[in-house]
Amino acid sequence: MALRRTLEPEVMDAPEDAAQYDRVDHGFVNQAFVDDVVELLQGAVNLHHALNSRQAESFRVLDVGTANALIPIYLCQRHHAVHVTAIDMSDRMLELAATHIGRTPHQDRIQLAKVDAKGMAFASQSFDAVTCKSTIHHIPNPVDCLSEIARVCKIGGAVLVRDMMRPDNETELESIVQTYVGKETQYAQRQYRESLHAALSLEEIRAIVSGLGWDGGEVRATSDRHWTWAAINRSNSA
């Protein structure tokens, strides 16, 4: 029997949840995500020029569900032109994000804001790139967030969204849990298990992206437990 989606809390605002998230070493996966963002940007001629021009002053990136803001920090480390608006709905996460940003020289290039990604006040087509990692599985109706991501991305801009992918059955799910967090605490294993239950299947996310007028085929399984939507906004459909 196919595994049905089971929702988890939308906002990770409990102190123990935020602290547990911050304790986990996300460095490798976050750096890999940023590598993929940079590769996508460098592959588009206009974005490559904007990032690397000596006259570049501001390349606007929106990071949706920023959590502890490590992705914006890594992006700023990679390119001098990047300015990031980093949003989250969790006060606890934004506190952690401010602490991490405060330890870097990039405070003037990362703006934190408490914003609901399902209804953002940003103008349409206002960001050169929109990134979102491990947030979509928290959203009860993911199209609400994904449609906003598409809306605020400039024509010619880039979208890179990555999240967990719901396994086909409980046996597969438990195998993934034991493989990747089997040596962590029971608390961490429970969180990981609940996130996998709340995640979308590859077919579900492709259907949502197609429904937004984008190419659903640009959503791909990029590991045994992740899907990635990497695309350039080439039309006015968004």
MARGUGU-575628 format. One line per field, with one value per residue (C-alpha): residue in three letters; x, y, z; residue number from 1. Coordinates in steps of 0.02 Angstrom, whole numbers. Last residue first. Layout:
BEGIN
code	(ALA  ...)
X	(X  ...)
Y	(Y  ...)
Z	(Z  ...)
pos	(NUM  ...)
***
This chain:
BEGIN
code	(ALA  SER  ASN  SER  ARG  ASN  ILE  ALA  ALA  TRP  THR  TRP  HIS  ARG  ASP  SER  THR  ALA  ARG  VAL  GLU  GLY  GLY  ASP  TRP  GLY  LEU  GLY  SER  VAL  ILE  ALA  ARG  ILE  GLU  GLU  LEU  SER  LEU  ALA  ALA  HIS  LEU  SER  GLU  ARG  TYR  GLN  ARG  GLN  ALA  TYR  GLN  THR  GLU  LYS  GLY  VAL  TYR  THR  GLN  VAL  ILE  SER  GLU  LEU  GLU  THR  GLU  ASN  ASP  PRO  ARG  MET  MET  ASP  ARG  VAL  LEU  VAL  ALA  GLY  GLY  ILE  LYS  CYS  VAL  ARG  ALA  ILE  GLU  SER  LEU  CYS  ASP  VAL  PRO  ASN  PRO  ILE  HIS  HIS  ILE  THR  SER  LYS  CYS  THR  VAL  ALA  ASP  PHE  SER  GLN  SER  ALA  PHE  ALA  MET  GLY  LYS  ALA  ASP  VAL  LYS  ALA  LEU  GLN  ILE  ARG  ASP  GLN  HIS  PRO  THR  ARG  GLY  ILE  HIS  THR  ALA  ALA  LEU  GLU  LEU  MET  ARG  ASP  SER  MET  ASP  ILE  ALA  THR  VAL  HIS  VAL  ALA  HIS  HIS  ARG  GLN  CYS  LEU  TYR  ILE  PRO  ILE  LEU  ALA  ASN  ALA  THR  GLY  VAL  ASP  LEU  VAL  ARG  PHE  SER  GLU  ALA  GLN  ARG  SER  ASN  LEU  ALA  HIS  HIS  LEU  ASN  VAL  ALA  GLY  GLN  LEU  LEU  GLU  VAL  VAL  ASP  ASP  VAL  PHE  ALA  GLN  ASN  VAL  PHE  GLY  HIS  ASP  VAL  ARG  ASP  TYR  GLN  ALA  ALA  ASP  GLU  PRO  ALA  ASP  MET  VAL  GLU  PRO  GLU  LEU  THR  ARG  ARG  LEU  ALA  MET)
X	(238  174  269  405  584  597  755  735  799  664  752  687  767  769  862  953  924  749  707  591  631  506  368  403  322  141  99  4  164  252  110  107  296  283  152  242  405  313  286  356  255  297  481  475  395  534  669  591  575  756  814  719  782  957  1071  1157  1015  1006  1051  1041  918  795  813  779  629  555  584  493  354  312  340  459  412  542  631  655  750  696  805  723  820  784  757  588  607  557  423  279  365  406  228  157  272  210  23  55  126  -44  -1  173  307  362  399  532  683  778  709  802  735  845  850  711  571  467  304  319  356  211  226  74  114  294  235  365  471  616  805  911  1079  1203  1247  1276  1400  1562  1511  1477  1320  1248  1252  1169  1037  995  975  853  763  746  668  547  490  400  556  629  804  821  992  1112  1235  1360  1514  1486  1532  1538  1372  1295  1368  1292  1123  1128  1178  1028  976  804  797  621  624  790  759  909  942  1104  1161  1308  1381  1505  1641  1517  1521  1348  1254  1350  1313  1131  1116  1203  1112  1226  1317  1155  1116  1294  1286  1124  1195  1350  1235  1141  1304  1361  1198  1213  1393  1366  1203  1288  1143  1151  1048  904  904  903  758  657  699  646  478  458  468  321  211  189  187  69  47  61  3  125  69  0)
Y	(1626  1600  1752  1645  1584  1572  1467  1301  1185  1087  957  796  713  543  421  567  698  646  772  920  997  876  978  1117  1276  1332  1326  1164  1086  1129  1052  892  873  892  754  634  649  611  751  752  741  557  593  738  629  500  633  708  537  495  659  625  446  519  499  338  285  458  427  240  202  334  282  99  152  244  97  -20  105  121  221  346  531  644  773  947  1052  1212  1307  1446  1558  1724  1755  1831  1880  1762  1833  1737  1568  1568  1625  1480  1362  1421  1401  1248  1162  1143  1090  1168  1083  969  1125  1191  1079  1200  1352  1467  1609  1699  1869  1929  2057  1970  2005  2127  2059  2048  1860  1749  1565  1607  1684  1815  1850  1944  1931  2039  1972  2085  2207  2068  1982  1993  1837  1799  1907  1801  1648  1738  1818  1648  1572  1710  1687  1502  1537  1665  1536  1600  1612  1732  1771  1920  1894  2014  1929  2037  1979  1798  1632  1691  1778  1615  1521  1647  1640  1448  1451  1557  1459  1417  1503  1450  1541  1617  1765  1819  1992  2019  2190  2297  2220  2336  2204  2090  1913  1885  1989  1911  1734  1782  1845  1693  1560  1414  1516  1534  1348  1304  1431  1356  1180  1227  1310  1146  1050  1176  1150  961  964  1092  1025  964  940  1053  1190  1073  1010  1188  1236  1084  1105  1287  1249  1359  1236  1307  1198  1059  886  823  640  600  426  282  171  0)
Z	(-673  -849  -910  -983  -963  -774  -758  -669  -533  -440  -333  -257  -107  -19  -131  -208  -342  -395  -529  -553  -721  -799  -717  -842  -776  -797  -612  -639  -706  -543  -441  -546  -532  -343  -330  -446  -350  -188  -65  111  272  306  271  393  528  511  521  678  758  717  794  955  961  959  808  752  638  562  379  350  490  431  249  293  395  247  129  246  276  92  -68  9  24  -55  53  -14  -138  -224  -347  -446  -564  -648  -833  -796  -615  -474  -358  -437  -448  -263  -226  -327  -233  -63  -93  -203  -49  37  216  206  313  169  67  186  164  52  -37  -155  -261  -387  -472  -358  -387  -519  -425  -282  -109  13  28  50  71  117  281  323  478  402  400  285  230  140  279  404  287  388  486  669  670  531  644  789  678  605  777  825  659  697  866  793  666  511  403  277  213  96  21  -65  -183  -278  -182  -229  -143  37  14  -45  104  225  138  152  335  383  539  466  295  253  86  33  -83  -187  -257  -353  -297  -341  -498  -584  -586  -672  -607  -536  -664  -808  -749  -724  -903  -977  -876  -831  -698  -602  -606  -554  -413  -347  -362  -262  -135  -113  -94  37  130  121  186  323  395  555  674  827  745  710  889  955  843  895  1080  1079  995  842  697  599  488  615  531  397  351  166  119  94  -49  0)
pos	(238  237  236  235  234  233  232  231  230  229  228  227  226  225  224  223  222  221  220  219  218  217  216  215  214  213  212  211  210  209  208  207  206  205  204  203  202  201  200  199  198  197  196  195  194  193  192  191  190  189  188  187  186  185  184  183  182  181  180  179  178  177  176  175  174  173  172  171  170  169  168  167  166  165  164  163  162  161  160  159  158  157  156  155  154  153  152  151  150  149  148  147  146  145  144  143  142  141  140  139  138  137  136  135  134  133  132  131  130  129  128  127  126  125  124  123  122  121  120  119  118  117  116  115  114  113  112  111  110  109  108  107  106  105  104  103  102  101  100  99  98  97  96  95  94  93  92  91  90  89  88  87  86  85  84  83  82  81  80  79  78  77  76  75  74  73  72  71  70  69  68  67  66  65  64  63  62  61  60  59  58  57  56  55  54  53  52  51  50  49  48  47  46  45  44  43  42  41  40  39  38  37  36  35  34  33  32  31  30  29  28  27  26  25  24  23  22  21  20  19  18  17  16  15  14  13  12  11  10  9  8  7  6  5  4  3  2  1)
***
